[in-house]
């Protein structure tokens, strides 16, 4: 099974930045789609951003212009650059590959204080 390891979370003040990383392993092929999701306390997990193998990106409206998803030089590594963070961005962030919703791995906690 594909293993997903998200890292880079932490606590920042509003307006600050963080860069999340995801390392996906356990597959001999390159993943087609990579995505970030988040789950805030008491809320359902929600889509944040995705990037396709051709480079197309999609963002949820609340992060457009502030977050950037990108692929790394390593084929199965990708990132989420988060700028101008807001308290409402506080959540556990999970990475996902190829829309496999049965495999999330351990997320990374982002806490934004006002």
C-alpha positions in Angstrom: 0.0 0.0 0.0 1.1 3.5 -0.7 2.5 5.3 2.4 1.9 9.0 2.8 3.9 11.1 5.2 2.9 14.8 5.6 5.1 17.1 7.4 5.9 20.8 7.9 3.0 21.8 10.2 3.3 24.0 13.2 2.0 27.1 14.9 2.2 30.5 13.3 0.5 33.8 13.8 -2.0 35.2 11.4 -0.3 36.5 8.3 2.5 34.0 8.5 3.6 31.2 6.2 4.2 27.5 6.3 5.3 25.0 3.7 3.9 21.5 4.0 5.6 18.5 2.4 4.2 15.1 1.4 6.3 12.1 0.6 4.5 9.2 -1.1 6.1 5.9 -1.3 5.2 2.3 -2.1 4.5 2.6 -5.8 6.6 1.9 -8.8 4.8 4.3 -10.9 4.4 8.1 -10.8 1.2 9.3 -9.2 -1.1 11.1 -11.6 -2.9 13.4 -9.1 -1.7 14.8 -5.8 -3.9 16.7 -3.4 -4.1 18.3 0.0 -7.1 18.1 2.3 -7.7 19.5 5.7 -9.9 18.8 8.7 -10.6 21.4 11.2 -11.8 20.5 14.7 -15.4 19.4 14.6 -15.7 19.7 10.9 -15.5 17.3 8.0 -12.4 16.8 5.9 -12.4 19.2 3.0 -10.5 19.6 -0.3 -7.8 22.3 -0.3 -5.7 21.9 -3.6 -4.7 19.4 -6.2 -2.1 19.2 -8.9 -2.3 16.8 -11.9 0.6 15.1 -13.6 0.4 17.7 -16.5 0.7 20.5 -13.9 -2.9 21.7 -13.8 -3.8 23.0 -10.3 -7.2 23.4 -8.6 -7.8 25.3 -5.3 -10.7 25.7 -3.1 -12.0 29.3 -3.1 -10.9 30.1 0.4 -7.2 29.6 -0.3 -6.9 30.9 -3.8 -4.1 33.5 -4.1 -2.7 32.4 -0.7 -1.7 28.7 -1.2 0.3 27.1 -3.9 0.6 23.4 -4.6 3.6 22.1 -6.4 5.4 18.9 -7.3 8.9 18.3 -6.1 11.9 17.2 -8.1 11.4 13.7 -6.7 8.5 12.2 -8.6 6.5 11.4 -5.5 7.0 14.4 -3.4 4.8 17.5 -3.4 4.3 20.6 -1.4 1.8 23.2 -0.2 3.1 26.7 0.3 0.7 28.5 2.6 1.0 32.3 2.8 -1.1 34.9 4.6 -2.4 32.3 6.9 -5.7 32.9 8.8 -7.0 31.4 12.0 -9.6 29.6 9.9 -6.8 27.7 8.2 -6.2 25.9 11.5 -6.6 22.2 10.8 -4.9 18.9 10.4 -3.6 18.7 6.8 -3.6 15.5 4.9 -2.0 14.6 1.6 -3.6 12.2 -0.9 -2.6 10.7 -4.2 -4.7 9.6 -7.1 -8.0 10.2 -5.2 -7.5 7.1 -3.0 -9.9 8.1 -0.2 -9.1 5.0 1.6 -5.5 6.0 2.2 -4.7 9.2 4.1 -1.7 8.6 6.2 -0.9 10.7 9.2 -1.6 14.4 8.8 0.3 17.4 10.0 -1.3 20.0 12.3 -1.4 23.6 11.4 -2.4 26.1 14.0 -2.8 29.8 13.2 -3.3 32.1 16.1 -4.9 35.6 15.8 
